[in-house]
Amino acid sequence: MSNAIEAVWKAIDDDPDFVLELTQKLVRVPSVNPKFQVDPELNREPEVQDIVQQQLESDGFTTERWDVFPDRPNVIGEWEGSDEKSLILCGHIDVVPVGDDSNWTKEPFGGEIADGRIWGRGAIDMKSGVAACMAAARAIRKAGVELDGRLAIHSVVDEEAGGFGAIDIVRNKRLAKRAIIAEPTWGNVVPAEGGLTWARVTIFGKQAHAGWRFNSIWPQAHTADRVEPGVNAIELANRFLNALRDFEASRCRDHWHPLVPAGLATINPGVIRGGAGMGEDGNPIIMSNAAIISDVVTIDLDYKFMPDENFEDVKAEFEAFLLNFAAMDPWMREHPPKVLWDLFDLNFPPMNTPVDHPLVTSICERAGQVQKTAPVVKGFEAVTDAAHYAGAGVDAVIYGATGDGFHAYDECVDIESLIDATKVIAAAVIDNCGTR
């Protein structure tokens, strides 16, 4: 272990309360994502970013701040250095709502320390991760270590609703060669996560009066005065969902990656709307009159794919399935279902950093030196802002502390693991940025 890392770890050990108190300070300012709950007392992301920006500037970072959405700012800080050895430390400061606070045994935004943990919404997801990144940088500066590579800290908004804070950073090309996203990983090292997009399938029928439904489903004499049969889009959608389940199963069987759970490539039909008439928003207008044979159904899908899959190939595979499904029905051959990709602009590219990448091996080595439990290299089941950096060509890894109450009641972060994560992140910065 280098003298620089020993000096930085000593600086962390000499002031272990810094990262704890910074985490408490961040947790105590509610920053619920306003896309989930609108309340001025809870939507205080600018105040959280004030704390972040002040700390970064006190540690010698040059900072930038801009609004991604009105009153929802990103903050980034940078130490100058080589681009070739550049590294980003990233975390998000928006949190999900607390739900029914009577189900909490601790104050949701209290930042209380008890039982070896810090408690409160955002404690593990992921204000402690933001604090660990800043505490790691502070310890490097206190130890007098000068980095060769450029170090950036990105404190972003809106991760919980699609990662549009990180997307905006990518759009503004505030990038580096590598990135550590300090989401909770329970001390494991996560260099891979599957991609995710939302897609909408629209199925078309033919509107008619339900009183003449018999005319659509039972053979009738083809006389001149016969009422034109309807085609029920809801029933077509039922057939589609059955076919989709088989298609999903085939994807889960045929697509495999060594770091993620078997069967990760799921396609979840999360929202379905059926009725009559197409509205400007692409959904049925009338959804409360059962006397109308439905002519429009929309099905919104949460569509996962594997870390090593190409999104264009994923789209082509699904569109071929949809075309073949429609070919089995005379009506759908003439009126095929349509698919809209990246619904609500939600798209997380896959991340597939090699397990022998220097950033991965560095974090594994340092975590093995610090943690009581050896880290496991694994993939992530959900998605994080790491996806947006990876999609822009940044080699990214997720690593962070241990906790509980993730998107649930009594959220907390384990204090010992938070200090360990701070040490590991600091050492990985030195390993990857190098020293002068």
N, C-alpha and C positions, 0 to 999 in steps of 0.2 A: 504494500500500500504506500502511495506517495506521501511525502511530507506535507504536501498541500492538502490532501484529503484528511490527514491526521489533524492538521491545524484547524480545518473547517469543522470537523466533528467535535473537536474540543470547544470551539466557539459555540456550537449548538448545546453541548452539555453544560457549558458555563451559564447559559441563559435559556433553560428549557421552557420557562414560562412565556417567552416571547410568542411562540407559535400558538400557544394555548390562548393567551390573552387576545391575540389578533383574531383567532377563530371566534372567540366569544364576541368581540366587537362587531364582527361581520354578521354573526347570527342574530345579534340583538337589533339589527336594522332589517325589518321585514322587506323582502324584495320578491313578492309573489308575482309570477308572470301575469301581466294584465290580460293576456289572451284567455286565461282560465278564470280569473276573478278580478273584477274592477273595483278597487277601493283605494282612494288616495292614501289611507293610513297603512296599507299593505304594499302598494306599488311604489316602493322607494328605492329603486335601482340606482338613481343618481347619487343618493347619499352613501350607498355602499361603494360606488365607484369613487366618491370623494375620499373615502378611507384608503382605498387601494392606491389612488393616484398620489396622495400625500405620502404614503409609505414608500412608494417607488421613487419619488423625487428625493425623499430624505436619504435614500440609499444610492443616489447618484445616477438614477435612470433618467434619460430624456424621454418625456412622455408625450403621447398624442391622445386626443379624446374627440370622439365625434358621435353623433346620434345615428343609430341604425334605424330606429323608429323615434317619433317624437318623445323626448324625455327618457329615452332608453339608450344610454351611451355605452359604447365599447371604450376601454382604456388599454393602451399598450405602452410598455416601457422598454427601452433598449439601452444596453451598454455597447459601445462601438467595438468592432472587431472584425476578424476575417469572415467573409461570407462562406468560404469553403468549410469552415468549422462552426457554422452558425447553428443555433439551437433555440427552439421556442419552448417555453413552459406555459401551458394553457389551462384555464379553468373558467367555469361559468358561474355567475352570481345570481341568476334567476332561480327561483325555487317554485315547487308546486304548492297549491293551497294546503292548509293544515287539516281541512275537513272539519268534523265536529270536535271542537277543542275540549269538550267534556270527556272525550276518550283518551286524552293525554294525561299522564301522571306527572309530567313536568310542564312548566310554562313553555308553550310552543316557540316563543322568541326570547326565552330567558337566558340562553347560553349558560345554564347552570352546570357546575362541575360537581359530580356525585358518582360514586362507585367506579372511579377510574375512567369516567367518560365525560364528554361535553355534550349537553342535551339541547335540542332545538331544531326547528325546521332549517335545513341547509347545513346542519352539522357535518353530515357525511356526504351529502349530495348538493353542492360540493364546495362549500365555503372553506372547510378545513383544507381541501386540496389547493385552493387559491392561496391560503395562508402558508401552507407548506412550501409552495413555490417562492413566495416572497421571503419567507424565513431562510430558505436555502441560499438565496441570493445575498441576503443580509449577512449571513454567516461567512460567505465567501469574501465579502468586502471587509468584515471585521477581522478576518484572519490575514488580511493583506495579500490575498491571492489575486493576481491579475490574469484574466483570461485572454487567450489568443483569439478565440472565435467570438463572434457577435452573439450576445445572449439577449433574448426578448422574452418578456412576460406579457401574455395576452389574457386580459380579464374581460370576458364577453357576456353578452346578454342573449336570451331567447333560445338557449340550448334545449330547454324542456318542450319547446313548441316547434322544433324543426332545425335548430342550429343556425338561424339566420344571422346571428351575430358573427359566428365563425365564417359563414358564407360571405359576409360583407368584408371581412378581413382578407379572405382569398380574392374577392373581387378587386380589392384595393392593392393586391399583390404585396401584402406585408408578410412575407414568407421567409423560410429558412430551409436549410438542408434537412434538418431533423426536428422532431417535436415530441415532447412528453406531455400527455394529457393526464392530469392528476386526479382523474375520477377514482372512486373507491374500487380497489381490486382485491382487497383482503390480503395484501402483500404479495399477490401473484403478478406475473409479468404477462401482459396481453398485447401481442403484436398483430393480432388478426381479429377482424369482425366482419360479419357478412354485410352486404349491401341491403338497402331498403328503399322502396318507393311506394307511394300510394297511387293506385290506378282506379279508374272508374269504367265499368262495363255498362253500356246502355243497350237494353234489349227492347225491340220494337214489336208491337202487336197491331191490331186493328180495332179501333173503338167501336162499340155497339151496345145496345140495350141488353141488360142481363135477362130480361123477359124472353128474349129470343136465343138464349144460350143453347137450348136444345138444337137449334139450327146450326150451331157450330160444332157440336160433338156427336150428333147422331145423323145417319144418312137421311136425306130429305129428297123429295121429288124436285127435279130441276125445272120447275115451271117458270114462266115468264114473270110471274108476280112474286117469286121467292125473294124474301128479305136477304140481303147480302150477309153472309156469316161474318162474325167477328173473329179475332184471333187474340186470345188472352195472353198478354205479355207476362203476367205473374206466373202462369203455368209454364210458359217457356223458360222463365227464370228458374223455376223449380228444377226443370230438366238440366238447365245449365249448371246449377249448384251441385247436382249429383255428378255431372261430368267433371266439374272442377275438382271435386273431392278425389276422384280417380287420378286426374292429372297431377294434383298436388302430391298424392301418394307416389306416383311414378317419379316426380322430381326428387322427393325425399329419399327414394331408394337409389336413384341413379347419380345424385350429386353428393360428393363426400369431400371433407377436408379434415386433416388429422388433428386440428386444434379446436374444432367446434363440435358440439353434440350432434350425433347422428340425427338426420331428419330436420335440420335447421331451416331448410329451404321451404318454409311454409307459406301458404297464401290464405290469409284470414279474411273471409267476407265479414267486414265489421259493421257496415251500414247498408240497409236495403230500403228502397222507397218504390212503391208501386202505385199507379193510378192512371189518370187520364189527362192528356194534353201535356205538351212539352213547354216548360217555363223557360224564361231567359237564363236562369241559373243552371239549366240542363237537367232539372228534376221535374217530376210530374207536378202539374198545377193542382189537380183535384185528387186528394188522398183521403176523402171522408165519405165517398158515395159508393157503396157496394152494389148499386144498381147499374153501374157502368162496367162493361168489359174493359179491363185495363189495356191501354196501348203503349205504356211506357213503364219500364222498370230500370232503375239505376242501382248498381251494386258497387260499393266502394271497398276496395281490397287493400289490405296491408301485405305487401308483396316482398318477401325476403329472398335473398339469393346469397350464394356462397362467397367467401373471401376471394377466391380465385376465378370467379365468373365475370365475364364482360357484360355490361348492361345491355349493349346492343344485341348480343346473342340471347340474353334473357328475354328481351322484348320480341325478338324474331320467333323464339320458341313458343311464347304464349300466343302470339298473333296467328301462328300456324295452327295451334290447338283450336283457337276460336273459329278460324275458317273451316276446319274440318268438322267441328261441332255443328256449325250452321249448315254445312253441306248435307247433313242427314235429314233436313226438314225442308219441304218445298217452299214454305213461306219464308223461312230464314235464308234460303239460298238467294231469294230475291230482295230480302230486307235484312241483311246480315247485322249482327251486333257490332257495336263500335267500342273501341277502347281509348280512353284518354289517360296518357301517362303523366307522371309527376303532378298528380292532383294536388291543388293548393301549393304548388311549387315545392312539395316535399320530396326530397331525393337525397339519400345518404349513399355515397359511393362505397364500395368495399375497401377494406384495408387488409393488406397481406404482406406485412414486413417480414422478411426471412428470419427464421429463428437464429441464424448465425450472424445476423447484422450486428455491427459493433455496438449500437445503442442497446439492443436486446441483451447481448452478452455482458455489457457494462452493468446494466440494472440488475441482472441476475447475480452477477458476482458480488456487487455491493449489498444487495438484499441478503445474500447468503452470509455476509460478514456481520450484518446488523441484527437481522430478525431471529427470533427464537425458532420459527418454523421456516424451513427452506422454501423459496418461492417455486411455484409451478408455472411453466410456460403454457399458456392456454389461450383460446379464443374467447371473444365476448359474445354473449347470446343476444344482447340488444344492440343499440347504436349510440354513438357519442360524437362529439365534435371532431374526434380523430378522423372520422370519415371524410370531412371536408378538406382537411389538410392532406390526407392521403390522396384524395381525388385531384389535388393540385400538384401532385408529385413530391410531396414531403414525406420522408420516411418517419412514420409515427409509431409510438408505443404508448399504451395506457398503463399507468402504475399509480397506486395510491393506498390509502389507509384502510383500516377495518372499522366496521360500524354496523348499525342496525336501524330499523325503521325507515328503510329506503322507500320513499313515496308512501309512507304509512305513518302510524302514530308512534310517538316516543322516539323520534329520530335521534341518533347519537353517533359520536365517533369515539373510538377507543384511544385514550391519550397516549399510551405507550406506542401504539402503532403509528400515531400521527408524528411523534418524534422520530421514530424509525424511518418513516417515509420522508421526512425532511432531510435526514442524513443521506438516505439513498439518492434522492433527487440532487442534493448538493454534490455528491460524489460523481454522479452520472454527468452533471454539468462539467466538472473538471475533466473527467475522462474524454468527453466528446468535444469540448471547446479547446482543451489544452491550456497550457499556461505559458506566460512569457518569461 
